[in-house]
């Protein structure tokens, strides 16, 4: 039987556009590794440019796991990620390679590292989720948030009422596990499942925001509008699961004739900057025992930290 706590796992986290993909490729080359996607949108097929998914050329022959598994309309959540990522980690390790998990979806990484309960296949998870989604669709955002506040005020105070997806996620956890969402903070998390070395990339905020703005412009130049338009036509204007993410949903007003392309680009940039800020807050507050690195310092510091960890 595999003892998960003996399996080495390198985790590369950080905000969008900080350089996680490039570092992961370099580490994989230097340390005989394979990469596992930890981004909630890159699991979807045809969501390529807007998610920043590494192209085949950019992967440089390094095997990547948990990419392009689902159609954009299909459901994918933290529970499924935890199961699939665990399987991938074990498979990579048993073949003598080093698993490298890369992504900015904090809840997914946290759930995997600390074995958080999300409600499994044999639970009422899907029923609860459907019920909550139905309720959310019939209520305004503030009223829906107040349901969370009544059940777990501490969690509600940390989640803006406008962020309906996080409000819904917190209510899901409460109703499927019977535990307060706020109780699963970094001080009460269980022992880590794997022998993880966690690297969090960062850079000065002004440089990060500049990089985000430039990246969005590059995505548009690479054909983001066409990618999203195909999804808009495929789903007849319906915002299905995959296209609710940043970089996709912002195009809907443009396709409906109520916004300009410049409006769309500016909105994606703004949403991306705000998301980066939330990601950094999550990694600071929810994940302990991490190594923070300036992404401009190159790969050598990361290599050194990983080698020290593996030598323990």
Protein Blocks (a to p, Z undefined) as FASTA:
>chain_A
ZZfklpccdddeddehilpmmmmmmmmmmnopadddfbfklmpghilmlnopacfklnno
pacehiakbcfkbccdfklmmmmmmmmmmmmmmnopacddddjblklmmmmmnopaebia
klcklmmmmmmmmmmmmpcfklmmmmmmmmommlmmmpcfklmmlmmmmmmmmmmnopaf
klmcfklcccdfbdcddddddddfklmmmmmmmmmmmmmmnopmmmmmmmmmmnnopacf
klmpghilmmmmmmnopacfklmmmmmmmmmmmmmmmmmmmmmmmpghiadddfknojml
mmmmmmmmmmZZ
